[in-house]
Amino acid sequence: MNYHNKKFRPVSNTENGETSEETIFHYQQEGNILTCTYSGGQIKVGQLIGLVDSIGNIDMRYHQVNSKGQLMTGICKSTPEILSDGRIRLHEMWQWTSGDQSKGNSVLEEVN
């Protein structure tokens, strides 16, 4: 699976997360290395870097500046699902490595 030039938007997130439907993620991929910039909603700017395995699972680290001016960091594991229309849905389990260190779950879907 290749995520190069794909855009994603959250469709759900746990309450302790900062991303929302207003947040747009723009993925780039070279080989198995994934990078991404994102912004929108509570996120002024964010970046992530990750590794993609042979079936499309992503192991990533992220950092972002929120609307309060705080620098937040975390880790995330994403599992892809192919929707009936061919778009990708990402099921994410994440944890803050800053702030309260809490965990959460989110779902992102590819934007056409």
DSSP file (Angstrom, degrees, kcal/mol; ACC not computed):
  #  RESIDUE AA STRUCTURE BP1 BP2  ACC     N-H-->O    O-->H-N    N-H-->O    O-->H-N    TCO  KAPPA ALPHA  PHI   PSI    X-CA   Y-CA   Z-CA
    1    1 A M              0   0    0      0, 0.0     2,-0.5     0, 0.0    55,-0.1   0.000 360.0 360.0 360.0 137.6    0.0    0.0    0.0
    2    2 A N        -     0   0    0      1,-0.1    30,-0.1     2,-0.1    27,-0.0  -0.977 360.0-173.0-124.3 130.1    1.3    3.4   -0.9
    3    3 A Y    >   +     0   0    0     -2,-0.5     3,-2.0     3,-0.1    24,-0.2   0.293  34.6 144.6 -99.9   7.2    0.1    6.6    0.8
    4    4 A H  T 3  S-     0   0    0      1,-0.3    24,-0.2    24,-0.1     3,-0.1  -0.247  77.3  -5.7 -59.3 128.4    2.0    9.0   -1.5
    5    5 A N  T 3  S+     0   0    0     22,-1.5     2,-0.3     1,-0.2    -1,-0.3   0.640  98.2 138.7  63.4  19.0    0.0   12.3   -2.2
    6    6 A K    <   -     0   0    0     -3,-2.0    21,-2.9    21,-0.3     2,-0.4  -0.704  41.2-148.5 -92.4 146.8   -3.1   11.0   -0.3
    7    7 A K  E     -AB  26 111A   0    104,-0.5   104,-3.1    -2,-0.3     2,-0.3  -0.920  13.1-168.9-115.3 142.2   -5.1   13.3    1.9
    8    8 A F  E     -AB  25 110A   0     17,-2.2    17,-2.7    -2,-0.4   102,-0.2  -0.924   8.4-164.9-130.0 153.1   -7.0   12.2    5.0
    9    9 A R  E     - B   0 109A   0    100,-2.2   100,-2.6    -2,-0.3    12,-0.1  -0.999  29.8-111.0-136.2 136.3   -9.5   13.7    7.4
   10   10 A P  E     - B   0 108A   0      0, 0.0    98,-0.3     0, 0.0     3,-0.1  -0.428  26.5-179.5 -65.3 138.7  -10.5   12.5   10.8
   11   11 A V  E    S+     0   0A   0     96,-3.2     2,-0.3     1,-0.4    97,-0.2   0.512  73.7   9.2-110.6 -15.0  -14.1   11.1   11.1
   12   12 A S  E     + B   0 107A   0     95,-1.4    95,-2.2     8,-0.1    -1,-0.4  -0.974  61.7 171.0-158.8 153.8  -13.8   10.3   14.8
   13   13 A N  E     - B   0 106A   0     -2,-0.3    93,-0.2    93,-0.2     2,-0.1  -0.973  37.4-101.8-158.0 149.9  -11.5   10.9   17.7
   14   14 A T    >   -     0   0    0     91,-1.4     3,-2.2    -2,-0.3    90,-0.0  -0.374  43.7-103.2 -72.7 160.3  -11.5   10.3   21.4
   15   15 A E  T 3  S+     0   0    0      1,-0.3    -1,-0.1    -2,-0.1    89,-0.1   0.743 118.1  59.2 -59.8 -28.3  -12.2   13.4   23.6
   16   16 A N  T 3  S+     0   0    0     87,-0.2    -1,-0.3     2,-0.0     2,-0.1   0.435  89.4  95.7 -83.6   1.4   -8.5   13.8   24.6
   17   17 A G    <   -     0   0    0     -3,-2.2    -4,-0.1    88,-0.1    86,-0.0  -0.472  63.2-150.5 -87.6 163.8   -7.4   14.2   21.0
   18   18 A E        +     0   0    0     -2,-0.1    24,-0.6     2,-0.0    25,-0.1   0.576  65.7  92.2-110.0 -14.4   -6.8   17.5   19.2
   19   19 A T        +     0   0    0     23,-0.1     2,-0.2    22,-0.1    -2,-0.1  -0.481  48.9 171.0 -81.9 155.9   -7.6   16.6   15.6
   20   20 A S    >   -     0   0    0     20,-0.2     3,-2.1    -2,-0.1    -8,-0.1  -0.828  54.7 -75.7-147.0-177.6  -11.1   17.0   14.2
   21   21 A E  T 3  S+     0   0    0      1,-0.3    20,-0.1    -2,-0.2    -2,-0.0   0.678 127.2  63.2 -61.6 -16.3  -13.0   16.9   10.8
   22   22 A E  T 3  S+     0   0    0     18,-0.1     2,-0.4   -13,-0.1    19,-0.3   0.601  83.8  94.6 -82.2 -12.5  -11.4   20.3   10.1
   23   23 A T    <   -     0   0    0     -3,-2.1     2,-0.5    17,-0.2    17,-0.3  -0.684  59.5-163.3 -85.7 128.2   -7.8   18.8   10.2
   24   24 A I  E     - C   0  39A   0     15,-2.6    15,-1.3    -2,-0.4     2,-0.5  -0.956   2.3-158.8-114.9 128.4   -6.4   17.7    6.9
   25   25 A F  E     -AC   8  38A   0    -17,-2.7   -17,-2.2    -2,-0.5     2,-0.6  -0.897   1.0-161.7-103.5 129.4   -3.4   15.4    6.7
   26   26 A H  E     -AC   7  37A   0     11,-2.6    11,-1.4    -2,-0.5     2,-0.2  -0.928  14.9-156.8-115.8 107.8   -1.3   15.3    3.5
   27   27 A Y  E     - C   0  36A   0    -21,-2.9   -22,-1.5    -2,-0.6     2,-0.3  -0.560  13.1-174.8 -88.7 144.8    0.8   12.2    3.2
   28   28 A Q  E     - C   0  35A   0      7,-2.8     7,-2.7   -24,-0.2     2,-0.4  -0.982   7.9-169.3-130.3 143.8    4.0   11.7    1.2
   29   29 A Q  E     + C   0  34A   0     -2,-0.3     2,-0.4     5,-0.2     5,-0.2  -0.992  16.0 178.1-141.6 132.6    5.8    8.3    0.9
   30   30 A E  E >  S- C   0  33A   0      3,-2.3     3,-2.4    -2,-0.4     2,-0.2  -0.981  74.6 -41.5-127.8 118.2    9.2    7.2   -0.4
   31   31 A G  T 3  S-     0   0    0     -2,-0.4     0, 0.0     1,-0.3     0, 0.0  -0.478 124.3 -27.9  61.3-128.5    9.9    3.5   -0.1
   32   32 A N  T 3  S+     0   0    0     -2,-0.2    20,-2.7    -3,-0.1     2,-0.6   0.293 115.4 105.4-100.8  10.6    8.6    2.6    3.4
   33   33 A I  E <   -CD  30  51A   0     -3,-2.4    -3,-2.3    18,-0.2     2,-0.4  -0.818  51.9-166.4 -97.3 124.2    9.2    6.1    4.8
   34   34 A L  E     +CD  29  50A   0     16,-2.9    16,-2.7    -2,-0.6     2,-0.3  -0.898   8.6 177.6-110.0 134.3    6.0    8.1    5.4
   35   35 A T  E     +CD  28  49A   0     -7,-2.7    -7,-2.8    -2,-0.4     2,-0.3  -0.919   4.7 179.3-128.4 160.9    6.0   11.9    6.1
   36   36 A C  E     -CD  27  48A   0     12,-1.6    12,-2.0    -2,-0.3     2,-0.4  -0.980  19.5-156.2-160.2 143.1    3.0   14.2    6.6
   37   37 A T  E     +CD  26  47A   0    -11,-1.4   -11,-2.6    -2,-0.3     2,-0.3  -0.943  24.6 175.6-115.9 148.4    2.1   17.7    7.3
   38   38 A Y  E     +CD  25  46A   0      8,-2.2     8,-2.1    -2,-0.4     2,-0.3  -0.994   9.9 158.3-151.6 154.8   -1.3   18.6    8.8
   39   39 A S  E     +C   24   0A   0    -15,-1.3   -15,-2.6    -2,-0.3     5,-0.2  -0.969  20.9  99.1-164.8 168.0   -3.3   21.5   10.1
   40   40 A G  E >   + D   0  43A   0      3,-2.7     3,-1.8    -2,-0.3     2,-0.3  -0.191  69.1  22.4 120.6 149.8   -6.9   22.7   10.7
   41   41 A G  T 3  S-     0   0    0    -19,-0.3    -1,-0.2     1,-0.3   -22,-0.1  -0.504 134.1  -7.8  66.7-127.9   -9.2   22.9   13.7
   42   42 A Q  T 3  S+     0   0    0    -24,-0.6    25,-2.0    -2,-0.3     2,-0.7   0.530 120.3  90.5 -76.5  -6.3   -7.2   23.1   16.9
   43   43 A I  E <   -DE  40  66A   0     -3,-1.8    -3,-2.7    23,-0.2    23,-0.2  -0.825  48.1-178.8 -99.8 115.6   -4.0   22.3   15.1
   44   44 A K  E    S-     0   0A   0     21,-2.3     2,-0.3    -2,-0.7    -1,-0.2   0.945  77.7 -18.6 -71.5 -49.6   -2.0   25.3   13.8
   45   45 A V  E     + E   0  65A   0     20,-1.3    20,-2.8    -6,-0.1    -1,-0.3  -0.964  67.6 177.0-157.5 142.8    0.7   23.0   12.3
   46   46 A G  E     -DE  38  64A   0     -8,-2.1    -8,-2.2    -2,-0.3     2,-0.3  -0.982   7.1-167.6-145.3 156.7    1.7   19.4   12.7
   47   47 A Q  E     -DE  37  63A   0     16,-2.6    16,-2.3    -2,-0.3     2,-0.3  -0.984   4.7-172.4-140.2 150.4    4.1   16.9   11.2
   48   48 A L  E     -DE  36  62A   0    -12,-2.0   -12,-1.6    -2,-0.3     2,-0.3  -0.978   7.4-164.4-139.9 157.9    4.6   13.2   11.4
   49   49 A I  E     +DE  35  61A   0     12,-2.2    12,-2.5    -2,-0.3     2,-0.3  -0.995  23.2 155.7-138.0 140.6    7.1   10.6   10.3
   50   50 A G  E     -DE  34  60A   0    -16,-2.7   -16,-2.9    -2,-0.3     2,-0.4  -0.954  37.9-114.2-156.4 173.3    6.5    6.9   10.1
   51   51 A L  E     -DE  33  59A   0      8,-2.2     8,-2.3    -2,-0.3     2,-0.5  -0.960  23.8-148.8-117.4 135.1    7.4    3.5    8.7
   52   52 A V  E     - E   0  58A   0    -20,-2.7     6,-0.2    -2,-0.4     2,-0.1  -0.893  13.0-146.8-105.7 128.7    4.9    1.6    6.5
   53   53 A D    >   -     0   0    0      4,-2.5     3,-1.7    -2,-0.5    -1,-0.0  -0.230  38.0 -84.9 -86.9-176.4    5.1   -2.2    6.6
   54   54 A S  T 3  S+     0   0    0      1,-0.3    -1,-0.1     2,-0.1    -2,-0.0   0.678 128.2  42.9 -66.2 -19.0    4.3   -4.6    3.8
   55   55 A I  T 3  S-     0   0    0      2,-0.1    -1,-0.3   -54,-0.0    -3,-0.0   0.275 123.7 -95.7-111.3  10.7    0.5   -4.6    4.4
   56   56 A G  S <  S+     0   0    0     -3,-1.7    -2,-0.1     1,-0.3     2,-0.1   0.446  71.4 146.8  96.8  -0.1    0.2   -0.9    5.0
   57   57 A N        -     0   0    0     22,-0.1    -4,-2.5    23,-0.1     2,-0.5  -0.458  36.5-145.8 -67.2 143.9    0.3   -0.6    8.8
   58   58 A I  E     -EF  52  78A   0     20,-2.4    20,-2.5    -6,-0.2     2,-0.6  -0.952  16.3-167.4-119.5 130.7    2.0    2.6    9.9
   59   59 A D  E     +EF  51  77A   0     -8,-2.3    -8,-2.2    -2,-0.5     2,-0.3  -0.973  33.4 167.4-110.3 114.3    4.2    3.1   13.0
   60   60 A M  E     -EF  50  76A   0     16,-3.0    16,-2.2    -2,-0.6     2,-0.4  -0.848  36.1-150.3-134.6 163.2    4.6    6.8   13.4
   61   61 A R  E     -EF  49  75A   0    -12,-2.5   -12,-2.2    -2,-0.3     2,-0.3  -0.973  24.6-170.7-125.7 143.3    5.6    9.7   15.7
   62   62 A Y  E     -EF  48  74A   0     12,-2.7    12,-2.3    -2,-0.4     2,-0.3  -0.947  15.0-172.6-136.5 156.8    4.0   13.1   15.6
   63   63 A H  E     +EF  47  73A   0    -16,-2.3   -16,-2.6    -2,-0.3     2,-0.3  -0.988  14.9 169.3-144.7 146.7    4.4   16.6   16.9
   64   64 A Q  E     -EF  46  72A   0      8,-2.6     8,-3.3    -2,-0.3     2,-0.5  -0.991  32.1-130.5-154.3 154.7    2.1   19.6   16.6
   65   65 A V  E     -EF  45  71A   0    -20,-2.8   -21,-2.3    -2,-0.3   -20,-1.3  -0.963  33.0-152.5-108.8 124.1    1.4   23.1   17.8
   66   66 A N  E >   -E   43   0A   0      4,-2.2     3,-2.3    -2,-0.5   -23,-0.2  -0.299  33.7 -91.7 -92.4 178.6   -2.2   23.6   18.9
   67   67 A S  T 3  S+     0   0    0    -25,-2.0   -24,-0.1     1,-0.3    -1,-0.1   0.650 124.9  60.7 -66.3 -15.3   -4.3   26.7   19.0
   68   68 A K  T 3  S-     0   0    0    -26,-0.2    -1,-0.3     2,-0.1   -26,-0.0   0.458 119.2-110.2 -86.4  -2.3   -3.2   27.3   22.6
   69   69 A G  S <  S+     0   0    0     -3,-2.3     2,-0.3     1,-0.3    -2,-0.1   0.647  71.5 143.1  81.9  15.7    0.4   27.6   21.4
   70   70 A Q        -     0   0    0     -4,-0.0    -4,-2.2     1,-0.0     2,-0.6  -0.702  50.4-133.2 -91.8 140.5    1.4   24.3   23.1
   71   71 A L  E     -F   65   0A   0     -2,-0.3     2,-0.4    -6,-0.2    -6,-0.2  -0.843  30.6-173.5 -89.9 119.3    3.9   21.9   21.5
   72   72 A M  E     -F   64   0A   0     -8,-3.3    -8,-2.6    -2,-0.6     2,-0.3  -0.899   5.3-171.1-118.3 144.7    2.4   18.4   21.7
   73   73 A T  E     +F   63   0A   0     -2,-0.4    24,-2.6   -10,-0.2    25,-0.9  -0.926  12.2 151.5-133.3 156.5    4.0   15.1   20.8
   74   74 A G  E     -FG  62  96A   0    -12,-2.3   -12,-2.7    -2,-0.3     2,-0.3  -0.989  34.5-114.2-169.0 176.9    2.9   11.5   20.5
   75   75 A I  E     -FG  61  95A   0     20,-2.4    20,-2.4    -2,-0.3     2,-0.3  -0.899  29.2-176.0-122.7 152.5    3.1    8.0   19.0
   76   76 A C  E     -FG  60  94A   0    -16,-2.2   -16,-3.0    -2,-0.3     2,-0.4  -0.997  19.0-157.7-152.5 143.3    0.5    6.3   16.8
   77   77 A K  E     -FG  59  93A   0     16,-2.4    16,-2.4    -2,-0.3     2,-0.4  -0.996  19.6-164.9-121.2 126.6   -0.1    2.9   15.1
   78   78 A S  E     -FG  58  92A   0    -20,-2.5   -20,-2.4    -2,-0.4    14,-0.2  -0.914   8.5-163.5-116.3 138.1   -2.4    2.9   12.1
   79   79 A T  E     - G   0  91A   0     12,-2.3    12,-2.8    -2,-0.4     2,-0.1  -0.982  20.6-134.6-118.9 125.2   -4.1    0.0   10.5
   80   80 A P  E     - G   0  90A   0      0, 0.0     2,-0.4     0, 0.0    10,-0.2  -0.460  17.8-172.4 -83.1 152.0   -5.6    0.4    7.0
   81   81 A E  E     - G   0  89A   0      8,-2.2     8,-3.1    -2,-0.1     2,-0.6  -0.992  21.0-134.9-134.9 134.9   -9.0   -0.7    5.8
   82   82 A I  E     - G   0  88A   0     -2,-0.4     6,-0.2     6,-0.2     5,-0.1  -0.828  23.7-142.4 -92.8 121.8  -10.0   -0.5    2.1
   83   83 A L    >   -     0   0    0      4,-3.1     3,-2.3    -2,-0.6    -1,-0.0  -0.307  27.4-102.0 -78.5 165.4  -13.6    0.9    1.8
   84   84 A S  T 3  S+     0   0    0      1,-0.3    -1,-0.1     2,-0.1    -2,-0.0   0.762 123.6  53.8 -61.4 -25.1  -16.1   -0.3   -0.8
   85   85 A D  T 3  S-     0   0    0      2,-0.1    -1,-0.3     1,-0.0     3,-0.1   0.362 122.3-105.4 -91.1   6.1  -15.4    2.8   -2.9
   86   86 A G  S <  S+     0   0    0     -3,-2.3    -2,-0.1     1,-0.3     2,-0.0   0.281  78.8 129.9  92.0 -10.3  -11.6    2.1   -2.9
   87   87 A R        -     0   0    0     -5,-0.1    -4,-3.1    23,-0.1     2,-0.4  -0.323  58.7-114.1 -73.1 162.2  -10.7    4.8   -0.4
   88   88 A I  E     -G   82   0A   0     -6,-0.2    22,-2.5    -3,-0.1     2,-0.4  -0.822  21.8-163.7-100.8 135.2   -8.5    4.1    2.6
   89   89 A R  E     -GH  81 109A   0     -8,-3.1    -8,-2.2    -2,-0.4     2,-0.5  -0.975  11.1-151.4-112.4 131.3   -9.7    4.3    6.2
   90   90 A L  E     -GH  80 108A   0     18,-3.0    18,-2.3    -2,-0.4     2,-0.6  -0.914   2.5-156.9-107.3 123.9   -7.1    4.4    8.9
   91   91 A H  E     -GH  79 107A   0    -12,-2.8   -12,-2.3    -2,-0.5     2,-0.4  -0.891  23.2-163.7 -97.6 118.0   -7.8    2.9   12.4
   92   92 A E  E     -GH  78 106A   0     14,-3.2    14,-1.9    -2,-0.6     2,-0.5  -0.868  24.3-171.1-116.9 136.3   -5.4    4.6   14.8
   93   93 A M  E     +GH  77 105A   0    -16,-2.4   -16,-2.4    -2,-0.4     2,-0.3  -0.993  29.0 170.4-116.2 121.3   -4.3    3.9   18.3
   94   94 A W  E     -GH  76 104A   0     10,-2.5    10,-2.5    -2,-0.5     2,-0.3  -0.838  23.3-161.6-133.3 165.1   -2.3    6.7   19.7
   95   95 A Q  E     -GH  75 103A   0    -20,-2.4   -20,-2.4    -2,-0.3     8,-0.2  -0.981  24.7-120.8-147.8 134.9   -0.7    8.0   22.9
   96   96 A W  E     -G   74   0A   0      6,-2.7   -22,-0.3    -2,-0.3     3,-0.0  -0.531  14.5-168.5 -68.2 137.9    0.5   11.5   23.9
   97   97 A T  S    S+     0   0    0    -24,-2.6     2,-0.3    -2,-0.2   -23,-0.2   0.255  78.6  47.7-106.1   7.1    4.2   11.5   24.9
   98   98 A S  S >  S+     0   0    0    -25,-0.9     3,-1.7     4,-0.1     4,-0.2  -0.795 106.2  15.7-129.7 175.3    3.7   15.0   26.3
   99   99 A G  T 3  S-     0   0    0     -2,-0.3   -27,-0.0     1,-0.2     0, 0.0  -0.351 132.1  -9.4  61.8-131.0    1.0   16.5   28.5
  100  100 A D  T 3  S-     0   0    0     -2,-0.1    -1,-0.2     1,-0.1    -3,-0.0   0.438  82.6-129.9 -86.4   1.2   -1.0   13.8   30.4
  101  101 A Q    <   +     0   0    0     -3,-1.7    -2,-0.1     1,-0.2    -1,-0.1   0.679  51.8 160.4  62.3  18.2    0.4   10.9   28.4
  102  102 A S        -     0   0    0     -4,-0.2    -6,-2.7    -7,-0.1     2,-0.2  -0.220  33.2-128.5 -72.6 163.2   -3.2    9.6   27.8
  103  103 A K  E     + H   0  95A   0     -8,-0.2     2,-0.3   -86,-0.0    -8,-0.2  -0.697  29.4 166.6-108.1 160.6   -4.2    7.2   25.1
  104  104 A G  E     - H   0  94A   0    -10,-2.5   -10,-2.5    -2,-0.2     2,-0.4  -0.962  26.2-126.0-160.8 177.9   -6.9    7.5   22.4
  105  105 A N  E     + H   0  93A   0     -2,-0.3   -91,-1.4   -12,-0.2     2,-0.3  -0.986  24.1 174.5-134.1 142.5   -8.3    6.1   19.2
  106  106 A S  E     -BH  13  92A   0    -14,-1.9   -14,-3.2    -2,-0.4     2,-0.4  -0.966  20.0-144.2-143.3 161.7   -9.2    7.9   16.0
  107  107 A V  E     -BH  12  91A   0    -95,-2.2   -96,-3.2    -2,-0.3   -95,-1.4  -0.998  15.8-170.7-128.4 128.6  -10.4    7.0   12.5
  108  108 A L  E     -BH  10  90A   0    -18,-2.3   -18,-3.0    -2,-0.4     2,-0.4  -0.913   4.7-159.1-115.7 145.2   -9.2    8.9    9.4
  109  109 A E  E     -BH   9  89A   0   -100,-2.6  -100,-2.2    -2,-0.4   -20,-0.2  -0.968  26.8-104.3-125.6 145.0  -10.6    8.5    5.9
  110  110 A E  E     -B    8   0A   0    -22,-2.5     2,-0.5    -2,-0.4  -102,-0.3  -0.376  30.8-138.9 -63.8 138.1   -9.1    9.4    2.6
  111  111 A V  E      B    7   0A   0   -104,-3.1  -104,-0.5     1,-0.1    -1,-0.1  -0.873 360.0 360.0 -99.9 128.4  -10.4   12.6    1.0
  112  112 A N              0   0    0     -2,-0.5    -1,-0.1  -106,-0.1  -104,-0.1   0.470 360.0 360.0 -76.8 360.0  -11.0   12.4   -2.8
